[in-house]
Amino acid sequence: MRRATRLILIILATMLLLIGCGSGNQQPQPGGSTEPKEGGTLVLGDSWSVVTMDPAMYNDDGSWHVINNVFDALVAHNSKREIIPRLAESWENPDNNTWIFHLRKDARWQDGNEVFPEGEGPEVTAEDVKYSIERILDPATRSARVTLVNSVDKVEVIDKYTVKITTKEPDAFLLDNLASVYIVNKQIIETLGPEKFARNPIGSGPFKFEEMKPDDYVSLVRNEDYYIKPNLERIIIKPIPDPNALLIALESGDVDVVAQVPQKDVERIEADPNLEVMRQATAAYRYMAFHCENEPTKDPKFREAIALAIDMDAAVNAIFPPGMAERAYGPVCPNILGYDPSLSRYWEYNPEKALDILAELGYQDTDGDGYLDKDGKPLTLRIIAPQDTNRTKLSVIVATSLDELGIKTEVQNLEWGTLLSEVEKGNFDIHILGGYSGPNGMLFMFHSRNRGPNGNSSLYSNPEVDELLDRAITLVNPAEREPVWKQAQELIVQDKPHIPAYHEYFFFAYNKKVQDYYGSFQFVTLENNVWLSE
């Protein structure tokens, strides 16, 4: 076996590139006046443009940033991803298939428009909730949000302010999903028509849609009748897709808030006395995935050998400065139910042991060229990865580690569309990807029914894991669900369809005059009401 000199040099070189990078603050540091002020315009610099403002049709962040402020959902997520009330002031589930929501009695549809004249906005009622969910479920709508409510069997109006949702089977993630199901009004949609409604939305949220100039800005104005009066008078959302131009706009004061500050720029933004940087509470899971249906990676012992050959702790420390990411030992991210750092016991760096396992599987250097072979063929693995900086670095470190062990690699860093196409076709031995970082991520990534483009891109299958995941999603009580979720996760880690790499954090940045902001695009909730100190 070669000495690990080349890997060490790669890691040291990567660390030199990152020297001087800082870490983002996890909590905002208030500045200026401590008494909330009303008025002022908040300018949000957005990386994405708006596609549609119909809550049943959106599937992108740019549209969500408008929809989430113009419309209300039954519930919301706070900064810790806990469920908090929104239109529903309370709820109960008398059995695992039944959810009863009690609506606020002070929520009204926005007025002063062509549907409802000034002062004539009606109350939000249980009929609106029923209509909204059934509209999403209606195949004729072709809603992009239908997967959120696929478990719903029926929606019943109990009275004006009470609605009952019955699911076909217990759905542990229904509340989480309902935070992204926005309530609409039948009269508004029928009066405007779906196309006009998507361009000129009328909701019940804290801000009213004012106007949009495509690829220039969207203007929202305060809803004076909202049950929590917004402090901000107006929000302007400006799409600026170029990340450098977006940060320049923040530094110059042209925008007040931006999302997804590149990690290389965090230190620079932190050094600006007028700006604040905040790390998101939740992270994104990144991993190496094996092709579990093709030789040689279908063999769990082979996957174990590859895992033993890679010092993933050193790799993560080389790629990221402190605070930007943390080593992943399982697929569940920090602050998500089921996160289990004790799974570190399953990940060991031991190249000698890796060689012993490979020898047992018949891989040896029979011709003395420094590389392993079997039946006269060299052991070669094709690794594909995205072109982003961090996963490109990871692919280089992984390839170097395997080369040191005596395994040839073919590494390709592909454009996103090409990468996904290659993954879907199965043209890989190892791919480096990420995603599905929410509370039900394991279901998508590891259940056998989702093999392929639906999430299980490693084509992994384990009936025992399937049974545990199926059982877990029927356990509505998180305290009952967590041990089952953790048991499934431990089996997955033992099988090693993935080598978990890291949980990557993302960063918001904002002007210090922005107060009561916790790093989301929810500017008015029961827990915060953003205001400007100047």
C-alpha positions in Angstrom: 0.0 0.0 0.0 1.3 3.5 -0.8 1.8 5.9 2.1 -0.9 8.4 2.7 1.4 11.3 1.8 -0.7 12.5 -1.1 -3.9 12.6 0.9 -2.2 14.6 3.6 -0.9 17.1 1.0 -4.3 17.4 -0.5 -5.9 18.1 2.9 -3.2 20.6 3.9 -3.5 22.4 0.6 -7.2 22.6 1.0 -6.8 24.0 4.5 -4.4 26.7 3.3 -7.1 27.8 0.8 -9.5 28.3 3.6 -7.3 29.9 6.2 -8.8 33.1 7.5 -12.4 32.1 6.9 -14.6 32.7 9.9 -17.8 31.3 11.1 -21.3 32.8 11.1 -23.1 33.8 14.3 -25.9 31.4 15.1 -28.1 34.1 16.7 -28.8 37.7 15.7 -27.2 40.5 17.8 -29.7 43.3 18.2 -28.6 46.8 17.4 -30.2 50.2 17.7 -33.5 50.9 19.4 -35.0 48.1 21.5 -38.6 49.4 21.1 -40.3 48.2 18.0 -41.1 50.9 15.4 -43.8 50.8 12.8 -43.2 51.8 9.2 -40.4 51.6 6.8 -39.6 49.4 3.7 -37.6 46.2 4.0 -35.8 45.3 0.8 -35.1 41.6 0.4 -32.4 40.5 -2.1 -33.5 37.2 -3.5 -31.5 34.7 -5.5 -34.6 33.5 -7.3 -37.4 35.1 -9.4 -41.1 34.5 -8.9 -42.7 31.8 -11.0 -46.2 31.8 -9.7 -48.1 33.2 -6.8 -50.8 30.5 -6.7 -50.1 28.5 -3.5 -51.3 25.3 -5.2 -48.9 25.6 -8.0 -45.5 26.8 -6.7 -42.5 24.5 -6.3 -39.7 27.1 -6.0 -38.2 29.4 -3.4 -38.7 32.6 -5.2 -42.5 32.1 -5.4 -42.6 30.8 -1.8 -41.0 34.1 -0.5 -44.1 36.0 -1.8 -46.7 33.3 -1.0 -45.6 32.9 2.6 -46.3 36.6 3.3 -49.5 37.1 1.3 -51.2 33.9 2.4 -51.6 32.0 5.7 -51.4 28.3 6.4 -53.0 26.5 9.3 -49.6 26.2 11.1 -46.1 27.4 10.7 -42.5 26.4 11.6 -40.6 28.6 13.9 -36.8 29.1 13.8 -36.2 25.7 15.5 -38.6 24.0 13.0 -41.1 23.5 15.8 -44.8 23.7 14.8 -46.6 26.9 16.0 -50.1 28.1 15.3 -51.0 30.3 12.4 -54.6 30.2 11.1 -55.3 27.4 13.5 -55.1 28.6 17.0 -55.3 25.0 18.4 -55.7 21.4 17.2 -56.1 17.9 18.5 -55.9 14.4 17.0 -58.4 12.1 18.9 -57.0 9.2 17.0 -54.0 8.7 14.6 -56.1 9.3 11.5 -58.1 12.3 12.7 -57.0 15.9 13.1 -59.4 18.6 14.3 -58.3 22.3 13.8 -59.9 25.3 15.5 -59.5 28.4 13.5 -58.9 31.9 14.7 -62.0 34.1 14.7 -60.1 37.3 13.7 -58.6 36.2 10.4 -60.0 37.9 7.3 -59.5 37.9 3.6 -57.7 41.0 2.3 -60.0 43.8 1.0 -59.6 46.9 -1.1 -59.4 44.8 -4.3 -61.7 43.9 -7.2 -63.2 40.9 -5.2 -63.7 42.5 -1.8 -64.2 46.3 -1.5 -62.6 48.2 1.3 -63.9 47.0 4.7 -65.7 43.9 3.2 -63.1 41.2 3.5 -64.9 38.1 4.9 -63.7 35.9 7.7 -61.4 32.9 6.9 -63.6 29.8 7.7 -63.4 26.1 7.7 -65.0 26.1 4.2 -61.9 27.8 2.9 -59.6 25.2 4.5 -61.7 22.4 2.9 -61.7 24.1 -0.5 -58.0 24.7 -0.4 -57.0 21.1 0.4 -59.5 19.6 -2.0 -58.3 22.0 -4.8 -54.8 20.6 -4.3 -56.0 17.0 -4.4 -58.2 17.6 -7.5 -56.3 16.0 -10.5 -57.6 18.8 -12.7 -55.7 21.4 -10.7 -52.4 19.6 -11.5 -51.0 21.0 -8.2 -47.3 20.8 -7.5 -48.2 20.5 -3.8 -50.3 17.3 -4.0 -47.6 15.1 -2.2 -48.1 17.2 0.9 -51.7 16.0 1.3 -51.7 12.7 -0.4 -52.5 10.9 2.8 -55.8 12.9 3.3 -59.0 10.9 2.8 -61.5 13.7 3.5 -61.9 17.2 4.9 -65.1 18.0 6.8 -66.5 21.3 8.0 -67.7 20.8 11.6 -68.7 24.4 12.1 -67.6 27.9 10.8 -64.3 27.7 12.7 -63.7 24.0 13.0 -62.4 21.6 10.4 -61.7 17.9 10.6 -59.1 16.2 8.4 -59.2 12.4 8.2 -56.2 10.6 6.7 -56.2 7.2 4.9 -53.6 6.0 7.3 -51.7 7.6 10.1 -49.4 10.3 8.8 -46.7 11.4 11.2 -45.7 14.3 8.9 -49.1 15.8 8.3 -48.5 18.9 10.5 -45.1 19.6 9.0 -46.7 19.3 5.5 -49.6 21.6 6.4 -47.1 24.4 7.2 -46.7 24.5 3.4 -50.3 24.2 2.4 -51.7 27.8 2.1 -55.3 28.5 2.5 -57.1 30.2 -0.5 -60.7 31.5 -1.0 -63.0 30.0 -3.6 -64.7 33.3 -4.4 -61.4 35.0 -5.1 -60.2 32.3 -7.5 -63.5 32.0 -9.3 -63.8 35.8 -9.7 -60.2 36.3 -10.9 -59.7 33.0 -12.7 -56.6 30.8 -12.0 -54.2 32.7 -14.3 -55.0 36.1 -13.0 -55.0 34.9 -9.4 -51.5 33.5 -10.0 -50.3 37.0 -11.1 -52.4 39.1 -8.7 -52.9 37.0 -5.5 -55.3 37.9 -2.7 -54.8 36.1 0.6 -55.2 36.4 4.3 -51.6 36.9 5.2 -49.7 39.8 6.9 -48.9 41.6 3.6 -51.0 42.4 0.5 -49.6 42.0 -3.0 -49.1 45.4 -4.5 -47.4 45.0 -7.9 -44.8 43.0 -9.7 -42.4 43.9 -12.5 -41.0 40.5 -13.7 -37.2 40.0 -13.0 -37.2 43.5 -11.3 -39.2 43.5 -8.1 -42.3 42.4 -6.2 -43.9 44.9 -3.9 -46.0 43.9 -0.8 -47.8 46.3 1.4 -48.9 45.9 5.1 -52.3 44.3 5.7 -53.7 46.6 8.2 -56.4 44.1 9.2 -54.1 41.2 9.9 -54.6 39.7 13.4 -51.0 40.7 14.2 -50.4 44.1 12.8 -47.1 44.0 10.9 -44.5 46.6 11.9 -43.2 46.9 8.4 -45.1 49.1 6.0 -43.8 47.5 2.9 -41.6 44.7 1.6 -39.8 44.9 -1.7 -38.4 41.6 -3.1 -35.7 42.1 -5.7 -34.4 39.0 -7.7 -30.6 39.2 -8.0 -29.4 35.8 -9.2 -25.7 36.6 -9.3 -24.3 36.0 -5.8 -21.6 38.6 -6.1 -24.0 41.2 -7.2 -26.4 40.2 -4.4 -23.7 40.7 -1.7 -22.6 44.0 -3.2 -26.2 45.2 -3.0 -26.3 44.2 0.7 -23.0 45.9 1.5 -24.0 49.1 -0.4 -27.4 49.2 1.5 -29.5 48.6 -1.7 -31.0 45.5 0.0 -31.5 44.8 3.7 -31.6 40.9 3.8 -30.1 38.2 1.7 -30.1 34.4 1.9 -27.4 31.9 1.1 -24.3 33.9 1.7 -21.5 31.9 0.1 -19.2 30.4 2.7 -16.2 32.1 1.2 -17.8 35.5 1.8 -19.0 34.9 5.4 -15.9 36.4 7.0 -16.1 39.5 4.7 -19.7 40.1 5.6 -19.1 39.6 9.3 -16.4 42.2 9.2 -18.8 44.9 8.0 -20.0 46.9 11.1 -23.4 47.5 9.5 -24.2 43.8 8.8 -25.0 40.7 10.7 -24.6 37.0 9.7 -26.8 34.3 10.9 -26.4 30.5 10.5 -29.6 28.6 9.7 -30.8 26.4 12.5 -31.0 23.3 10.2 -28.4 21.9 7.9 -28.3 20.0 4.6 -27.1 16.4 4.4 -24.3 15.6 2.0 -23.2 12.0 1.2 -21.3 9.5 -0.9 -23.8 6.9 -2.3 -22.9 3.5 -3.7 -24.7 1.7 -6.5 -26.3 -1.1 -4.5 -27.4 -3.2 -7.5 -24.1 -3.4 -9.4 -20.8 -5.1 -8.7 -18.6 -4.5 -6.9 -20.5 -1.9 -4.8 -23.6 -4.1 -4.2 -21.6 -6.1 -1.6 -21.9 -4.6 1.9 -18.4 -5.9 2.7 -17.0 -4.0 -0.2 -18.8 -0.8 0.9 -17.4 -1.3 4.4 -13.8 -1.5 2.9 -14.3 1.8 1.0 -15.6 3.5 4.1 -12.6 2.3 6.1 -10.2 3.8 3.5 -11.5 7.3 3.8 -10.7 9.6 6.7 -13.9 11.6 6.4 -13.3 13.6 9.6 -10.0 14.9 8.1 -11.7 15.6 4.8 -14.5 17.6 6.4 -12.1 19.6 8.5 -10.0 20.3 5.4 -13.0 21.5 3.3 -14.8 23.6 5.9 -13.7 26.3 8.4 -15.2 25.9 11.9 -19.0 26.5 12.1 -19.7 25.9 8.4 -20.4 22.2 8.6 -20.1 19.2 10.8 -19.2 15.6 10.2 -22.3 13.5 9.4 -22.4 10.0 11.0 -26.0 9.3 9.8 -28.5 10.8 7.3 -30.6 12.7 9.9 -29.4 16.3 10.4 -28.9 18.1 13.7 -32.2 19.6 15.1 -34.2 17.0 13.3 -36.0 14.2 15.1 -33.8 11.1 15.1 -30.4 12.9 15.0 -28.0 10.5 16.5 -24.3 11.4 16.8 -23.6 8.1 18.6 -23.5 6.5 15.2 -19.9 7.7 15.0 -19.0 4.3 16.4 -19.7 2.8 13.0 -17.2 4.9 11.1 -13.5 4.1 11.5 -10.5 5.2 9.5 -8.4 2.0 9.0 -6.8 1.5 5.6 -5.1 -1.7 6.7 -8.4 -3.3 7.7 -9.8 -2.1 4.4 -7.1 -4.0 2.5 -7.7 -7.1 4.5 -11.4 -7.0 3.6 -10.7 -6.4 0.0 -8.2 -9.3 0.0 -11.0 -11.6 1.4 -13.1 -10.5 -1.5 -10.3 -11.5 -4.0 -8.8 -8.1 -4.7 -5.0 -8.1 -4.6 -2.1 -6.5 -6.4 -1.1 -9.5 -8.4 1.1 -7.7 -11.0 3.0 -5.4 -8.7 1.8 -2.2 -10.3 0.5 -0.7 -7.1 -3.2 -1.2 -7.9 -5.6 -3.9 -6.9 -7.1 -6.4 -9.4 -9.3 -9.4 -9.5 -9.4 -12.1 -12.2 -6.9 -10.1 -14.2 -9.0 -6.9 -14.2 -7.9 -3.7 -12.3 -10.4 -2.5 -9.6 -11.7 0.8 -11.0 -14.5 2.9 -9.6 -16.4 5.7 -11.4 -17.2 8.6 -9.1 -19.5 11.4 -10.2 -20.2 14.6 -8.3 -21.6 18.1 -8.7 -19.4 21.1 -9.7 -19.9 23.1 -6.5 -16.7 23.9 -4.6 -17.2 21.8 -1.5 -18.3 18.5 -3.2 -15.6 18.9 -5.9 -13.0 19.1 -3.1 -14.6 16.0 -1.5 -14.4 14.1 -4.7 -10.7 14.8 -5.0 -10.0 13.7 -1.4 -12.0 10.5 -1.9 -10.2 9.7 -5.1 -6.8 10.4 -3.6 -7.7 8.1 -0.6 -8.7 5.3 -2.8 -5.6 5.7 -5.0 -3.5 5.4 -1.9 -5.3 2.2 -1.1 -4.6 0.9 -4.7 -8.0 1.5 -6.3 -8.2 3.3 -9.6 -10.9 6.0 -10.0 -12.5 7.9 -12.8 -13.8 11.1 -11.3 -16.2 13.4 -13.2 -17.6 16.7 -11.8 -20.7 17.2 -13.9 -23.2 20.0 -14.6 -26.3 19.5 -12.4 -28.6 18.3 -15.1 -26.1 15.9 -16.5 -25.3 14.6 -13.1 -28.9 13.8 -12.3 -29.3 12.1 -15.6 -26.3 9.9 -15.0 -27.6 9.0 -11.5 -31.0 8.2 -12.9 -29.4 5.9 -15.5 -27.3 4.2 -12.9 -24.0 5.2 -14.6 -21.9 5.3 -11.5 -20.2 3.3 -8.8 -20.2 6.2 -6.3 -22.0 9.5 -6.6 -21.7 12.4 -4.3 -25.0 14.2 -3.7 -27.2 15.7 -0.9 -30.7 16.7 0.1 -33.8 15.2 1.7 -32.6 16.9 4.9 -36.1 17.3 6.5 -37.9 15.2 9.0 -39.0 12.5 6.5 -35.8 12.4 4.5 -34.9 8.8 5.3 -38.2 7.6 3.8 -37.3 9.1 0.5 -33.6 8.1 0.5 -33.8 4.5 1.7 -37.2 3.0 1.3 -37.2 0.5 -1.5 -40.4 1.9 -3.1 -38.5 5.2 -3.8 -35.6 3.5 -5.6 -34.5 5.7 -8.5 -35.2 9.3 -9.2 -37.8 9.5 -6.3 -34.9 9.8 -3.8 -33.3 6.4 -3.2 -30.6 7.0 -5.8 -28.4 4.3 -4.4 -31.1 1.7 -5.3 -30.8 0.3 -1.7 -33.2 -2.2 -0.4 -33.6 -3.8 3.0 -37.0 -5.2 3.9 -36.4 -4.7 7.6 -35.6 -1.0 7.0 -38.7 -0.7 4.9 -40.8 -2.2 7.7 -39.4 0.2 10.3 -39.8 3.3 8.1 -43.4 2.3 7.3 -44.1 1.8 11.0 -42.4 5.1 12.0 -44.5 7.3 9.6 -47.7 6.0 11.3 -46.5 7.0 14.7 -48.0 10.5 15.1 -46.5 10.9 18.6 -42.8 12.0 18.1 -41.7 10.3 21.3 -43.0 7.0 19.9 -41.6 7.6 16.4 -38.1 8.6 17.4 -36.8 5.2 18.6 -38.2 3.5 15.5 -36.6 6.1 13.3 -33.3 5.7 15.1 -33.5 1.9 14.7 -34.0 2.2 11.0 -31.2 4.7 10.8 -28.8 2.4 12.6 -29.6 -0.5 10.2 -29.0 1.8 7.3 -25.6 2.9 8.7 -24.6 -0.7 9.2 -25.5 -1.5 5.6 -23.6 1.5 4.3 -25.5 2.4 1.1 -24.2 5.9 1.9 -21.0 7.1 3.5 -22.4 10.2 5.3 -20.0 13.1 4.7 -21.2 16.3 6.4 -24.2 18.4 7.4 -23.6 21.7 5.7 -25.0 25.0 7.2 -26.2 28.0 5.2 -26.1 31.6 6.1 -28.4 34.6 6.0 -27.0 38.1 6.2 -28.9 41.3 7.0 -28.5 45.0 7.9 -28.3 45.6 11.6 -31.3 47.9 11.4 -33.4 44.8 10.8 -34.8 43.7 14.1 -36.6 40.6 15.4 -35.5 38.7 12.4 -34.5 35.0 12.8 -33.3 34.0 9.4 -36.4 33.1 7.5 -38.8 34.7 5.1 -41.5 34.8 7.7 -41.6 38.4 8.8 -44.7 38.3 11.0 -45.5 35.2 13.2 -46.6 34.6 16.8 -42.9 34.6 17.7 -41.6 37.6 15.7 -42.6 40.8 14.0 -39.7 42.3 12.0 -39.1 46.0 12.3 -36.5 48.6 11.3 -34.6 50.6 13.9 -33.9 53.3 11.4 
